[in-house]
Amino acid sequence: DDARLRAETLLHRAAFAVSVSRQTDARESAAAAPEFFERLEDGAAQAACLSLLVDITANVGDRAAMRRYLEALRERASTQADRAIHAQALRVAAQAALLNQQYSECRDLTREVLPLTQMIGDLDAEALAHGRVAVTSVWLEDFDEAASEFDLAVDILEKTGNKRALATTLTNRVLMAMRLGLFEEAQTLIERSNRLFDVVRERRTMVANASNLSFVRLQLGDIVGREAAPLVE
């Protein structure tokens, strides 16, 4: 009917505006859509609109609006039978917190995601959540939890065979190892992640790894290896 057509048009218009970096236009369209979906009693679509608004307001730095939309999003998503909607809402909120360098809030939100991913049975999403908890724990200097969460993420990704996500997780762990002065561990992690990145043809990250490996080898006194480092062709 007309209400649904209007609502879906606004949502598509907002998504397109985001894709071309017209945040103001995106926000205007996205803010108008939830009311229509509420009239239609379409909670999933309303949650999608609110999720987009959280993303938009986080990107433009309007934290007050972001928090308002976030609360509305969490309330709406929690009423949905589809746990995937609730999990996605929490992931958007966690990403928004991360963008604003609210590491403790990001970690807390991501911890809420974990049981939902387990209920859904989405192993890759569960692993990525463990990885995000690990990264935020590093920022919070909670290195024991970070190590434990990295282990959980790696264990799951080895089982699922998601090589790209596994390589990214290993690369994130490199930064913790370097920060703690564990250069031999860092070297092993870099070499392993590079082998995986080579398989999935992710050359850009391998360039950053080459720089890190050169630094690590310098710390280990491996001057010859540092100068050679033929990691990226």
Salt bridges, closest charged atoms under 4 A:
GLU8 OE2 - ARG4 NH1 3.65
ASP25 OD2 - ARG22 NE 3.00
GLU35 OE2 - ARG39 NH2 2.69
ASP42 OD2 - ARG4 NH1 3.14
ASP62 OD2 - ARG27 NH2 2.83
GLU105 OE1 - ARG67 NH2 3.38
ASP108 OD1 - ARG111 NH1 3.47
GLU112 OE2 - ARG74 NH2 2.86
GLU126 OE2 - HIS130 NE2 3.64
GLU141 OE2 - ARG179 NH2 2.92
ASP142 OD2 - ARG107 NH1 3.29
GLU145 OE1 - ARG107 NH1 3.31
GLU145 OE1 - ARG111 NH2 2.77
GLU149 OE1 - HIS130 ND1 2.59
ASP151 OD1 - ARG173 NH1 2.62
ASP155 OD2 - LYS159 NZ 3.30
GLU158 OE2 - ARG192 NH2 2.57
GLU185 OE2 - ARG173 NE 3.70
GLU191 OE2 - ARG217 NH2 3.64
ASP198 OD1 - ARG203 NH1 2.80
GLU202 OE1 - ARG164 NH1 2.87
